[in-house]
Amino acid sequence: MIDQNTDAKIQAYLEYLMAKSTAEEPFWNKEKVLSGKPNKWNYIDGCMISAVLSMYELTKDEKYLKFADDFDGWFVQEDGSIRTYDPKEKNLDNLNAARNLYPLYQLTKKEKYRKAMDTAHAQLLIQPRTAEGNFWHKEIYPNQVWLDGLYMAQPFFMQYETEINGMQGCHDSFLQFMNVEKKMRDPKTGLYYHGYDASRKAKWADPKTGCSKSFWLRAMGWFMASLVETDNVMNEALYYEYRYLQKMLKDTADALLKYQDASGMFYQVIDRPQDEGNYLETSGTALIAYALLKGVRLGYLPKRYGEAGEKAFQGIVDKYLKVNEDGTIQLGGICLVAGLGGEDRRDGTPAYYYSEPVVENEAKGTAPFILAYTEIARRQK
């Protein structure tokens, strides 16, 4: 349950973030702000617009729909092209923002959003794949599958195939989850490794399994959210596939909840709470809270998992949601960014994940936090 004071604080926090953000200058996108470069179509903003649309779905307050429409409408042109987005870059991250196109099309009836779905889907037709059939995370990372990429691409892929393409690619999407379960799940803990290199050539990849070294919290959060969101847009006529994703969700939740801290939160590297430098991290905890809460609401998980989701959310509120001296609100404890390869130091070790900057008010944390909030608000209604 959320008390009235916390409820008011969270709503004020979202309005504060919206008031300071435009499509050209999103306050919540710390990566972009720190880079000093002009904003582009990107997954971080995509996460935040998903949260804003969830607030609209919850409240029916037109200010949320107007903000989302104005923000994405700045990028999406009348012919369906998307300003600053190039499908030929073959980067799965760029597809996350496309998941908002279908709800915006339904809500606004603007044909440009429908056309833009075709623009984004065209990337999937040329996206390189591993030998097993999974999309490469990015063209610049050959043969690599990251848990992040399932969240970035699969909900959009499944919804496009279901709503627009006669369900032709739905089984393809499902098989990519099956491959991840087969290749990236640790049989001892039931947790999933952050990355998998089908070629075993990356410096961070185990020469036998192809997997990276650690269980990074946010990657697990992306994965759990991808299971819920992909299943939610799947046609139940895919009887086996629809229910198998729910089984994967429950199995993953069961494995993960063994590591839930007494505070309700989870550690940056999940299974190593004793490590010096490890810390309770906001974005991954919020994604897990959201996935558990939405999974219960949709009937994918037994009701008891909702209590674990609420506990995780409350842990974030207690530890990291603060009111500043000037009256503004901040959410801290957010890992700015983490990846594999590209630089020698991104070697997938626990020490690497502890070394990345921790920031406030960044959408990779604020967006899932707001999404989890909307799920708790639905429960209270």
N, C-alpha and C positions, 0 to 999 in steps of 0.2 A: 504494500500500500504506500502511496505517496501522500504526505501530509500537505495541508494547504500552503504552507510557507515554501516548501520545496517545489510544489507545483507552480506557484507564482514565479519562483526564482528561475525555473527552467524555461517557462514561457518568455520571461523577460530576457533571458540569455539568448534564445533563438531570435527574438526581435532585434536585439543588439547586433547579432551577427549579420542579419539581413540588412539592417540599416546601414552598415558599414561596407556592404558588398554590392558590386555590380558584375556583369559578365566580363567587363574589361579589367576590373580590379577587385577580385574576391578576397576579402579580408581573411577568410578562413583557410585560404590556400597558402600556407607558410612556405612550402617549397617554391611556389611561384614568386611570392613576395621577396624571399631571400635571394632568388636568382636575379632579380631586377629586370627580367625579360617580360615582354607583353604576354598576356594570358592566351592560352590555347584551349581547344576542346580537350578535356582531360578527365580522368577517372575520379580525381579528388572532388572536383565540382559536381561530377555525376552523383557521387555519394550524398553530397549535401542536398542536391535538388531532389533526390529520392526521399530524403528525410522531410523536406518541405512539403512534398506531395503527400507524404504519409500524414503530416499535420493537417493538410487540407481534407484528406479522406476522413480523419477523425473529427474535425471541428466544422467542416463545411464553410470556414471563414474564407471569403474570396481573396483576402490579401495574400494568402499562401499560394493560391493558384495563379494570381496575377504575377507574383514574384517569379515563380517557376517558368511561366510563359514568357515573361520579359527576358529572363536570364537565358533560357535555351533558344528563345526566338531571336536573340541577337546573333547567335551562331548559325541557326538554320535558315537558309535562304528559300525564297518562294519555289525555286526549281528543285528543292530537296538536297542541294549541296550543303555542306557544313563548313562554315568558315574555319580555316586553320587546320582542318582534318584531312589527312591523305590516307585512304585505305591502303595504298601501296607501301606505307611504312610498316605494315604487318605487325602491329603492336597490339596485343590483346587488351592492354590497359585502356586503349582508346575506345573500346566497345562498351565500357561500363556506362558512360553517359547516354548511350543509345537506348538503354533499358527504359529511360524516361520518355522516349518518343511515343510509344504506344499509349500510355495513359494520357499524355498531353494531346494526342490526336483524338482520343475518345472524349476528353473533357472540353476541348476547344473547337473540335471539328475542322481544324486548320489542315488543309491538304498537304501543306509543306512538311508536316511531321510524318505523315504517311510516306511521302516520297523519300524523306531522309532515312527511314528504316531500310529502304532498298539500298541507299548509299552505304550505310554501315554494313548491311548484310553482304554486299559485294566484297568486303574484306575477307569474310569467311570463305568465300569461293577460291581465294588465292592464298590463304594462310597456309604456310608450310606445316607439315605434320611429321610426327615421329613414325617409326615403322609400325608401332602399335595402333596408330590412327589418331593420336591426340594432337591438337594444335600446339605448335611451338609457342612459348610465351611471347617471344619477340623474334623477329628475323635475325636480330643481332645476337641472339642466344640460341644457336642451332641445336636442335634435338632436345631442348629443355622444356620440361613441364613444371610449373610452379603452382602451388595451391591457390595463390592469388588469382591466377588466370581463370580458374573455374568460376570464381565470383565475377570476374570482369566480363566473361564472354557467354557462359552457358545459360543464364536466365534470359538474355536477349536472344540467343540462338534458339532456345526451346520455344520461346514465345513467338518469334517470327515464323518458325516452321509450323507451329500449331495454328496460329491465327491467319497466316498469309500464304503459306507454301504447301497447304494440303497435308501437313504432318510428314512430309518427305524426309526431313532430316532429324526427326525426333529420336529415332533409335541411335543415330550417330552421336547425338549429344549424350544420351544415356550410356553408351559404350565408353565414352571418355571418362565418365565417373567410375565405371567398372575397372578400367585400366589403372586409374589412380589408386583404387582400393587394392588392386593386385600388386602394384609396383611400389607404392609409397607408404603403405600402412605397416607399422612396426608390429610384428606378431606378438612381441612380449608385452608391450604397453597398450596396444590398440591406438596409439597416437600416430599422426602422419608427419613425415618429414617435409620440410619446406619445399625442397626441389628434387627433381629426378632428371638425370641426363641419360637418355637412351643410348648415347654413343660412349658413355663413360669417359669422355675426354676432358671434361671440365675439371679444373684443379680441386674443386670442392666435392667432386663426386666420388663415392666409394667405388673402387674398381670392380667389385663383384655385383653390388646391388644398383649402382648408379645414383643412389640417394645422397642427399646432403647430410650433415652431421647432427643437426639439432631440431628440436620441436619448438619452432618459433610461435609465440602466442597468436600474433595477428594473422599469420598464415592459417592457423587452425580456425580462427574466427571467420576469416574469409570462406574457408571450406564449409564450415557449418552453415553459414548464411547462404552459400550457394546451393546447398542441398535443399533448404527450405524454399528458397525463391524459385529454383528450377522446378521443383515438384509442384509449386503453387500455380505455375503457368502450363503444366503438362495436362494433356487430356487424359481423364481417367480410363478411357478406352484402352490405353496402354497399361493394362491391369498389372502385369508383373513388374514392369519398369517403375510405375507410379509407387507401388508398395515397396519395391526394393530400395529406392532412395530414402524412404522413411526408415527402413531397417538400418541403412548406413548411418542415418542421422542419430538414431537411438544408440547404436553401437558406439559411435563416436562420442556422444554425450556421456555414456556410461564410462568410457575410458578417461575422458577429460575430467569429470566431476571428482574423481579420486584425488585430483591435484588442486581442488578449490581451497583457497586459503580460508582461515577462520573469519577473515574480514569479508569474505564473499568474492574477492578478486582473484586473479590468476597472475602468475609471474611471467615476465618477458620470455624467459626460456622455461617452459612449463614444468619440467620434471627436475629442476635444479634449484629449488628455493634456498638451499644452503650456500650457494655461491656468493662470494663477495662481488658486488656490482650488479647482481640480479635485483629486480624490483617489481613491484606490483604495477602492471601497465594497463592504461585506460582503454585504448582502442580495441585490443583483442578481447578484453573482458566485456566491453560493451557489445561487440559483435556476437559473442557467445550468449550474453544475456538476451539480445534481440532474437537470435536463432532459437533459443530454448522457449522464450515467451511466444513467439509467433508459431513455432512448431506445436505448442500446446493448443493455441487458439484454433489452428487449422485441423487439429485432431491427429497430428502425426506423432505426437508424444503423449504419454500419460500425464495427468494433471500435476503429479508431484514434481515434474521437471520445471514447472512454472515457478515453484518456490525457490529453486536454485537460481533461476533467472532473475527473480526479484532480489535475491540476496546479493547477486553479482552487481546488479544495478545500484543497490543501496550502498554497497561497498565503495563504488566510484563516487557517489554523492558525498559520503562521509569523508573520504580521503582527499578528493581532488576538486570538488566544486566549491569555489570560494568567492566571496564578495570582496572586491578591492576597496581601498580607502575612498576612492572617488565614486563608489557606488556601482561601478561596472562589475560584471561577473566573469569569472574565468574558469575554464576546465583544464586542468593540468595532467601530468603523468602520461603524455602521449609521445610514443616513439615517432620521431619525424619521418624516417624512411629506413628501410632495410631491404637488402637484396642479395643476390648471389653473383659472383663473378663481376666482370666489367672493370673491376679494380682488384689488385692483388690482395688488399686487406679484406675484401668481402668473401671470406673463406668458409662461411657457414658455421664457424665455431661459436660456442656460447660467448666467449670473450668479444667476438665481433658484435653480436647482437647487443651486448651491454654497452658497447662503445658509441653507438649512434646517439645523436642528440635527443633530448627529451624536452618537449615544448608544450605551450598552452594554446588553446583555441584553434587547433588544427583539425580540419574536417575529417581526416581519417579517424579521429577520436570523437569529435563533436557529432558527426553524422550518425554513426551507429548508436551513440548515446541518446540522440533525439529519437531514433527509430525504436530503441528499447523503451523509451519513455512513452511513445504512442501505444506500444503494446500493453504496458501497465495501465495506461489510462483507459484502454478498451476493457481490460479486466475489471477495473473499478466501476465502469459503467454497467 
